Every structure is written in C-alpha cells, then in structure tokens.
Amino acid sequence: MDSTSVMAIFSALALGHSLFLVHYFWTSVAKSPSNFFLSLVLSALILRILKSVIVILIPNSPFAVPAIGLVGLSAIGPSLWLYLKAYKHIDFVFQKKHLWHYAWAMWLVLAIPFLNEDQMYIAYCISVAHMLFYLVLSLARWIKNRSGYDEIQSKWLKLLLGSTFLIWLTFFAQLLVESFGTYLSVTVVASTLVYGLSLWAGKKRKLFMEPKQKPDKVVLRHLEHLGRTIEGLFTERLLFKDSKLNIKKISDMVSEPEYIVSRSINTYFRKSFPEVVNHYRIEHAAQLIRSDAFKHLSMEGIAKESGYNTVSAFYKTFKKLKGVTPAKFKH
C-alpha cells in the first residue's frame, strides 16, 4: 500500500471521527447555539475532507466533487465566527440575518454547475480570502471577550483559532504551489487537527456546557436597573427613531459591555433587541397615524419618523404587530 492510500485511509477515518463529533456536540451535550455552530465548523471540514478523500481514491471523479470542498471551505469562517459570538453567551439568539454570513457558500452551491475551470479558480481565491476575513473577525471577537473566559475556555478557543488558521495556511499554500503534495497537505493537516482538538477537549466536558441560566440576585438587580435605564432611553429620548440603532450604540450610552446590555434587554423586556425596537417604533407610528397633527405625513414619512429606512419593512412589521396594514389602521 503506497503512502497516498495510507493518507486517504487516515483522512477517511478522520471523516468518520468528525461525523461522530458533529453528532456528539448536537445530541450528547447541551443543545445550544454555540454547539450548533461548532457542529457547522466540523461539518464544513467534513465536506472539505470528503472531497479530498474522493479525489485521492478516484482520480477521475466528476467535476462536481471539487465543488463540495469549495462549499465546505466557504462555510468554515462564518461558522467559526458565529461560534465565538455565541460561546458562553446565554442570550445569543440565532436570527435570519445570520444566514447572510453564508451567502457566499450558498451562492457557490447555485453557481458552481455553471462555472468553468478558470472561474472555479477565481472562486477558490475568493473563498480563501473570505475565510481569512472571518478568521480575523473571530480573533477580534476572542480578544474582545477573553476577560470573560476562564483559563480552560481561553486555551480551548486559542487552540481552535490556531488550528483553523493552520488549515487556512494550507488552503493559501495551494494558491502559491499547485501540486498534489500541497493538495494532500490540506487533508492531512485538517484530519490531524480534528484528532488533536478532540483528544485535548475530550475530557473537558464543561467547555461545551451552557452557563447557568439563572443569574444571582445581585446580577438580576443590576440587569433590571439597566433595563429601566434603557426603557427610559426609548420612552424619553425616543432612541428607536435612530434607523441605525444597534446594541453597540446603547452599550456606549450606558457604559456597559454589549453582552450585558443584550442580557439586560432580554431579562427586563422578555424580548430580543429587534423585537423591543420594533415594538416602540410601531407604537410610535400608530400614534402618528391616529394624530391629527401628523395627517400631512405620508406613510413613507411616518415610516422614517418611526425609524424605518424603507416603507416595505415598515408595512411588514406593522402588519405583523398590529394585525392590519397601516392604511387600514388609519381608518
């Protein structure tokens, strides 16, 4: 048996091991957004390793096979960033907007059947740059939140980030040196790192468990107080009228970390941040519609006065919360 076949078998075993880890993180330990995204990181690596195993064992494999690896490559970065974003944040809520981070991977799924060899190479270059971009975002996220991690958690995230960077380096190396050896290195490095990470983290189950859901009384009082402060910003300063309002702006105003502001909003209002903002905007819009003083405003004007950039978003949210369109509500 030659060395190439040995590497293919090794990678195939790593593939099976990764599938086991995906199942483990999503069913055997606490079901949480962070474990879900870690499963997506592994799933993306599985696609990349699967592609290499097929190409090694079946050299004349169909053109669609390399496409599998390209889609996997494109999903690694966003999944890692979302994992860092959700890790140990009990208030993290997956929203439809997060799907935009997978736009490039989804575009590839649709476009690859129509790409020629040169276009596939360009797509590969973009995918490598795309992964690096999310690696930088993930590193920034870790640096920002590292004070909130204990020693074991911090070491785990450093190992995960470092391992993913090494995998990215092998992808980048393929752009510089186009050879079968370089190609094979991607699979071997990815497989070895999957084994290494699982070996290190295997006995540290608490890394993947959710933090306590109920804050103590002191923390709860602080969250309630902060919630009342934020409520004042909405009711007195009409902060919701800012169409670009986000958690960071409120965080800067109240001098609290973003994750504390997010937790406070969830605790005090029993709603997510977008739900709270939309509630105040639509209530304000309803007052404007019924007020004689604002009869001169068109629906577009009312939408802008309430913090919406587009009439379509205003109409959609209004109907969702009020059960009727703004026009019907007016009459």
C-alpha positions in Angstrom: 0.0 0.0 0.0 1.5 3.3 -1.1 1.7 6.5 1.1 -1.1 8.2 -0.8 -3.5 5.4 0.0 -2.5 5.4 3.7 -3.2 9.1 3.8 -6.5 8.6 2.2 -7.5 6.0 4.8 -6.3 8.2 7.6 -8.4 11.1 6.2 -11.4 8.8 5.8 -11.1 7.8 9.5 -10.9 11.5 10.4 -14.0 12.0 8.3 -15.9 9.4 10.4 -14.5 10.8 13.6 -15.7 14.3 12.6 -19.2 12.9 11.9 -19.2 11.4 15.3 -18.2 14.7 16.9 -21.0 16.5 15.0 -23.5 14.1 16.5 -21.9 14.4 19.9 -21.9 18.2 20.1 -25.5 18.4 19.0 -27.1 15.5 20.8 -24.9 14.2 23.7 -24.1 17.6 25.3 -26.2 20.6 26.0 -28.1 21.8 22.9 -27.0 25.4 22.4 -26.3 27.8 19.6 -22.6 27.6 20.2 -22.6 23.8 20.0 -24.7 24.1 16.8 -22.1 26.4 15.2 -19.3 24.2 16.3 -21.1 21.3 14.6 -21.3 23.5 11.5 -17.5 24.1 11.6 -16.9 20.4 11.7 -19.5 19.8 9.0 -17.7 22.3 6.8 -14.4 20.5 7.4 -16.1 17.2 6.7 -17.1 18.5 3.2 -13.5 19.6 2.6 -12.0 16.3 3.8 -14.6 14.2 1.9 -13.8 16.0 -1.3 -10.1 15.2 -0.9 -10.7 11.5 0.0 -12.8 11.1 -3.1 -10.3 12.8 -5.4 -7.4 10.7 -4.0 -9.2 7.4 -4.3 -11.0 8.2 -7.5 -8.6 10.5 -9.6 -11.1 10.8 -12.5 -14.0 11.8 -10.2 -16.7 14.1 -11.6 -16.3 17.9 -11.7 -18.9 18.3 -9.0 -16.6 16.7 -6.4 -14.2 19.6 -6.1 -17.2 21.9 -5.7 -18.1 20.0 -2.5 -14.8 21.1 -0.9 -15.2 24.7 -2.1 -18.6 25.0 -0.4 -17.2 23.5 2.8 -14.2 25.9 2.7 -16.6 28.8 2.4 -18.7 27.8 5.4 -15.8 27.3 7.8 -15.1 31.0 8.5 -18.7 32.2 9.2 -19.4 29.1 11.4 -16.3 29.8 13.4 -17.2 33.5 13.9 -20.8 32.6 14.9 -19.4 30.0 17.3 -17.2 32.7 19.0 -20.1 35.0 19.0 -22.5 32.5 20.7 -19.9 30.8 23.0 -20.9 31.2 26.7 -23.5 33.9 25.8 -26.8 32.6 27.1 -28.6 35.5 25.5 -27.5 34.8 21.9 -30.4 34.3 19.6 -30.0 32.9 16.1 -31.7 35.3 13.7 -32.4 35.2 10.0 -29.8 38.0 9.4 -27.1 35.5 10.5 -27.8 33.5 7.3 -26.3 36.3 5.3 -22.9 35.2 6.5 -23.4 32.0 4.5 -24.4 34.0 1.3 -21.1 33.2 -0.5 -21.4 29.5 0.3 -25.0 29.4 -0.8 -24.1 31.3 -4.0 -21.5 28.7 -4.8 -24.0 25.9 -4.4 -26.1 27.6 -7.1 -23.3 28.9 -9.4 -20.7 26.1 -9.4 -22.5 23.9 -12.0 -22.2 26.9 -14.4 -18.5 27.8 -13.7 -15.6 26.8 -16.0 -12.1 25.9 -14.7 -10.8 29.5 -14.7 -13.9 30.8 -12.9 -13.6 27.9 -10.3 -10.0 29.1 -9.6 -11.3 32.7 -9.0 -14.0 31.3 -6.8 -11.3 29.4 -4.8 -9.2 32.6 -4.4 -12.3 34.5 -3.1 -13.2 31.6 -0.8 -9.7 31.7 0.7 -9.9 35.4 1.3 -13.4 35.0 2.6 -12.2 32.5 5.2 -9.3 34.8 6.3 -11.7 37.7 6.7 -13.8 35.6 9.2 -10.7 34.4 10.9 -9.8 38.0 11.6 -13.3 38.7 12.9 -13.2 35.6 15.1 -9.8 36.7 16.6 -11.2 40.1 17.3 -14.3 38.5 19.0 -12.0 36.4 21.2 -9.8 39.4 22.1 -12.9 41.4 23.0 -14.4 38.8 25.2 -11.4 37.0 26.6 -11.7 38.5 30.1 -15.0 36.6 30.5 -13.4 33.2 29.8 -11.7 31.0 32.4 -8.2 29.5 31.7 -9.5 26.3 30.2 -12.1 28.1 28.0 -9.5 30.6 26.8 -7.0 27.8 26.0 -9.6 25.9 24.0 -10.6 28.9 21.9 -6.9 29.7 21.2 -6.3 26.1 20.1 -9.4 26.2 17.9 -8.4 29.6 16.3 -4.8 28.5 15.9 -5.9 25.2 14.3 -8.3 26.9 11.9 -5.5 29.3 10.9 -3.2 26.4 10.1 -5.9 24.9 7.9 -6.3 28.3 6.2 -2.5 28.3 5.6 -2.7 25.1 3.7 -5.5 26.5 1.6 -3.4 29.6 0.9 -0.4 27.4 0.1 -2.4 25.7 -2.7 -2.6 29.1 -4.4 1.2 29.5 -4.3 2.3 26.0 -5.1 0.0 23.9 -7.3 1.0 20.3 -6.7 -0.5 17.1 -5.5 1.6 17.2 -2.3 0.3 20.6 -1.4 -3.2 19.5 -2.1 -2.8 16.4 0.1 -1.4 18.5 2.9 -4.8 20.2 3.3 -6.4 16.9 4.1 -3.7 15.6 6.3 -3.4 18.8 8.4 -7.2 19.1 8.8 -7.6 15.5 9.8 -4.7 15.7 12.3 -6.0 18.8 13.9 -9.5 17.4 14.2 -8.0 14.4 16.1 -5.7 16.7 18.2 -8.5 19.1 19.2 -10.9 16.3 20.1 -8.2 14.5 22.1 -7.4 17.7 24.1 -11.1 18.7 24.7 -12.4 15.1 25.2 -12.1 15.2 29.0 -13.2 18.8 29.4 -16.9 18.4 29.0 -17.7 21.7 30.7 -16.3 23.5 27.7 -19.4 22.6 25.8 -22.0 23.0 28.6 -24.2 26.0 28.8 -23.6 28.6 31.6 -26.1 28.8 34.4 -29.4 30.1 33.1 -30.4 31.9 36.3 -28.3 34.9 37.4 -27.9 35.5 41.1 -29.9 38.2 42.9 -27.2 40.9 42.6 -26.7 40.4 38.9 -30.5 40.2 38.4 -31.0 43.6 40.2 -28.3 45.1 38.0 -29.9 43.8 34.9 -33.3 45.1 36.0 -31.9 48.6 36.8 -30.1 48.7 33.5 -33.3 47.6 31.8 -35.2 50.5 33.3 -32.5 52.9 32.1 -32.7 51.5 28.6 -36.5 51.8 28.7 -36.1 55.5 29.6 -33.9 55.9 26.5 -36.7 54.6 24.4 -39.6 56.4 26.0 -38.0 59.7 26.8 -35.3 60.2 24.2 -37.1 58.2 21.5 -33.9 56.3 20.8 -35.8 53.9 18.5 -36.1 56.7 15.9 -32.5 56.2 15.0 -32.7 53.9 11.9 -29.1 52.7 12.6 -29.7 51.9 16.2 -27.8 48.8 17.5 -26.6 47.2 20.7 -23.2 48.9 20.5 -24.7 52.4 20.5 -26.8 51.6 23.6 -23.7 50.0 25.1 -21.7 53.2 24.6 -24.5 55.3 26.1 -24.9 53.3 29.3 -21.2 52.4 29.6 -21.8 48.6 29.8 -20.5 45.7 27.7 -22.6 44.7 24.7 -23.4 41.3 26.1 -24.6 42.8 29.4 -26.9 45.2 27.5 -28.2 42.3 25.5 -28.8 40.2 28.6 -30.5 43.2 30.3 -32.9 43.7 27.4 -33.8 40.0 27.3 -34.3 39.9 31.1 -36.2 43.2 31.5 -38.4 43.2 28.4 -38.6 39.4 27.9 -37.9 40.1 24.2 -34.9 40.2 21.9 -33.4 43.6 21.0 -35.0 43.7 17.5 -38.4 42.9 19.0 -38.1 45.7 21.5 -37.1 48.2 18.9 -39.9 47.2 16.6 -42.4 47.4 19.4 -41.5 51.0 20.2 -41.3 52.0 16.5 -44.7 50.6 15.6 -46.4 52.0 18.7 -44.9 55.4 17.8 -46.1 55.0 14.2 -49.6 54.1 15.4 -49.7 57.3 17.4 -48.6 59.4 14.4 -51.2 57.7 12.1 -54.1 58.5 14.6 -52.8 62.0 15.4 -54.5 65.0 13.6 -51.2 66.9 14.0 -49.4 64.4 11.6 -52.1 64.0 8.9 -49.9 65.8 6.5 -47.3 62.9 6.6 -47.4 60.2 4.0 -46.9 56.6 5.1 -43.3 56.9 3.9 -42.9 60.0 6.2 -44.4 58.1 9.1 -42.0 55.2 8.5 -39.0 57.5 8.5 -40.3 59.3 11.6 -40.5 55.9 13.3 -37.0 54.8 12.5 -37.6 52.7 9.3 -35.4 53.2 6.2 -37.9 51.5 3.9 -41.7 51.5 3.6 -41.7 47.8 2.9 -40.0 47.0 6.2 -42.4 49.3 8.0 -45.5 47.8 6.4 -44.3 44.2 7.1 -43.6 44.9 10.8 -46.7 47.0 11.3 -49.0 44.2 10.0 -47.1 41.6 12.0 -47.6 43.5 15.3 -51.0 45.2 14.7 -52.6 42.6 12.5 -53.6 45.1 9.8 -51.7 47.3 7.4 -51.0 51.0 8.3 -53.6 52.2 5.8 -56.4 50.0 7.3 -55.3 51.0 10.8 -55.7 54.6 9.8 -59.4 54.1 9.0 
